[in-house]
Amino acid sequence: MISRGTTGMAEGAPTTARLRDVLQRAGRVVIVEGSPADAGSAERARTVVTGAGIDDLARLLAIVDGGTGDRCRCLGWPTILVYDVSGELLACWTLHHQTGLSGIGDCDADLRDGPALTAWLAERGLTRSREVQSALADQEAEEERRRLRWVQAAPAGLRDAAEAVSLPPRRDQQTWSGRLRDAKDRLAALVPHRYPDGIERIRVLLAWAGTASREPTGGLKWYDSAIQQQLLGEDPDLILAALAARPPDPAQLDGAAELFSSLEWTGAHGMQLPEPLRSTLIRHIQADGTDAMRFRLRHGYYGAERSV
């Protein structure tokens, strides 16, 4: 296995100048479609860069000076092996998530033009980065569509606050976490102001919470969890009363299915539900529930008899 890094340059922040200094001493650069652990495998696609091609590569590998301040734990790929004219290994770098470079300093660094490097690699037969970038772009687009559906499902008067809560994470996690906490606090304060009646408030929140159960990507996002936490902060007896006040609609039953199967709810109140809510929820799941709801039903959630 080849270790990542640059001889004599393991410490200090990564910079483009440091990177180009190494490449100026290079006789050849081998780029392997795999991690450092796989760099020696003959089965991995590779390209060899020499002469003027190394200058082109240096331009494509330009990074944001100073780095990200963090180092990804994954090995990364492709692997870039830099050799001097005598064949001695000068450096082993890896590309990370098709957007960053590792091994040039004490942390990772963002590429200045990741798409250009990806296209350059693909022209030389190393297409995996392009394929992964395309898949990631599709995934990010679907994540954004899901986020917008959640914002659009926000009850009357809450859409602006919902937009603030749903803003996607940024690289600066600490700053993003602080902003998210403030946005959730504002939403939590606005909900009872906009819906002071407890019964109405809970039914509105349950319908909103139910949107997550119908998303094809599944699971709860941070913005879904914000609504579930608000429901968990309500009086449990009031939640049951809200569902008994009048027949809940399908969206509210979806939200109830998510709430009553959460670890926080079952840990505090168990899986049993009072009648007729128990029967109503079970009928809803049997008739039109998601696979996840039916799975939980078979395992005894909602007060159902276990069937596994």
Residue pairs with C-beta under 8 A, 6 or more apart in sequence:
1 36
1 37
2 36
2 37
2 39
2 40
2 79
2 81
2 89
2 92
3 36
3 92
4 36
4 75
4 76
4 92
4 93
4 94
4 102
4 103
5 91
5 92
5 103
6 18
6 22
6 82
6 90
6 91
6 92
6 93
6 103
6 104
6 105
7 89
7 90
7 91
9 18
9 22
9 91
9 104
9 105
10 105
10 106
11 105
11 106
12 18
12 105
12 106
13 65
13 66
13 67
13 105
13 106
13 107
14 63
14 65
14 66
14 67
14 101
14 104
14 105
14 106
14 107
14 108
14 109
15 63
15 65
15 66
15 104
15 105
16 61
16 62
16 63
16 65
16 112
17 65
18 104
18 105
19 58
19 61
19 62
19 63
19 101
19 104
20 58
22 82
22 90
22 91
22 104
23 29
23 54
23 55
23 57
23 58
23 61
23 82
24 58
25 84
25 90
26 54
26 82
26 83
26 84
26 90
27 50
27 83
27 84
27 85
27 86
27 87
28 48
28 49
28 50
28 54
28 83
29 48
29 49
29 50
29 53
29 54
29 57
29 80
29 81
29 82
29 83
30 39
30 46
30 47
30 48
30 49
30 80
30 81
30 83
31 46
31 47
31 48
31 49
31 78
31 79
31 80
31 81
31 121
31 124
31 126
32 38
32 39
32 41
32 44
32 45
32 46
32 77
32 78
32 79
32 81
33 44
33 45
33 46
33 77
33 78
33 126
33 128
34 41
34 44
34 77
34 78
34 79
35 75
35 76
35 77
35 79
35 94
36 75
36 79
36 92
36 94
37 75
38 44
38 77
38 79
39 79
39 81
39 92
45 125
45 126
46 126
47 121
47 124
47 125
47 126
49 56
49 57
56 120
57 120
60 113
60 116
60 117
60 120
61 80
61 101
61 111
61 117
62 111
62 112
62 113
63 100
63 101
63 104
63 109
63 110
63 111
63 112
64 109
64 110
64 111
64 112
65 109
66 109
67 105
67 106
67 107
67 108
67 109
67 110
68 100
68 107
68 108
68 109
68 110
68 171
69 107
70 107
70 108
71 102
71 106
71 107
71 108
72 96
72 97
72 100
72 102
72 108
74 96
75 94
76 94
76 95
76 96
76 97
76 102
77 94
77 95
77 128
78 94
78 95
78 121
78 126
78 128
78 129
79 92
79 93
79 94
80 91
80 92
80 93
80 94
80 95
81 89
81 91
81 92
82 89
82 90
82 91
82 92
82 93
83 89
83 90
84 90
91 103
91 104
92 103
93 101
93 102
93 103
93 104
94 101
94 102
94 103
95 101
95 102
95 111
95 117
95 129
96 102
96 108
97 136
98 114
98 118
98 129
98 132
98 133
98 136
99 110
99 111
99 114
100 108
100 109
100 110
100 111
100 114
101 108
101 109
101 111
102 108
102 109
111 117
114 133
115 133
117 129
118 129
118 130
118 133
119 130
121 127
121 129
121 130
122 129
122 130
142 217
143 168
143 217
144 168
146 215
146 217
146 221
147 166
147 168
147 221
147 223
149 211
149 215
150 162
150 166
150 211
150 212
150 221
150 223
150 224
151 159
151 162
151 163
151 166
152 159
153 208
153 211
154 161
154 162
154 208
155 194
155 195
155 204
155 205
155 207
155 208
156 194
157 190
157 194
158 187
158 190
158 191
158 194
161 183
161 186
161 187
161 190
162 187
162 223
164 179
164 183
164 186
164 187
165 180
165 183
165 184
165 187
165 222
165 223
165 226
166 221
166 223
167 176
167 179
167 180
167 183
169 176
169 222
170 176
180 222
184 226
184 229
187 226
187 230
188 230
188 233
191 201
191 205
191 230
192 201
195 201
195 204
198 234
198 235
198 238
198 242
199 238
199 241
199 242
199 245
201 234
202 231
202 234
202 238
202 239
202 242
202 243
203 242
203 243
203 245
203 248
203 252
205 227
205 230
205 231
205 255
206 231
206 242
206 243
206 248
206 251
206 252
206 255
206 256
206 259
207 249
207 251
207 252
207 255
208 227
208 255
209 224
209 227
209 228
209 231
209 254
209 255
209 258
209 259
210 250
210 251
210 252
210 253
210 254
210 255
210 256
210 257
210 258
211 224
211 251
211 254
212 219
212 220
212 221
212 224
212 258
213 254
213 255
213 257
213 258
213 290
213 292
213 293
214 254
214 290
218 292
220 228
220 258
228 258
228 259
228 262
231 239
231 255
231 259
232 259
232 262
232 264
232 265
236 268
236 269
239 259
240 273
240 274
240 277
243 252
243 256
243 277
244 276
244 277
247 280
248 256
248 280
250 284
250 288
253 280
253 281
253 284
256 277
256 281
257 281
257 284
257 285
257 289
257 293
257 296
257 302
259 265
260 266
260 271
260 273
260 281
260 301
260 302
261 293
261 296
261 301
261 302
266 301
271 300
271 301
271 302
271 303
272 278
272 303
273 281
273 302
273 303
278 302
278 303
278 304
281 302
282 297
282 302
282 303
282 304
285 293
285 294
285 297
285 302
286 294
286 297
289 297
296 302
297 304
297 307
298 304
298 306
298 307
298 308
299 306
299 308
300 306
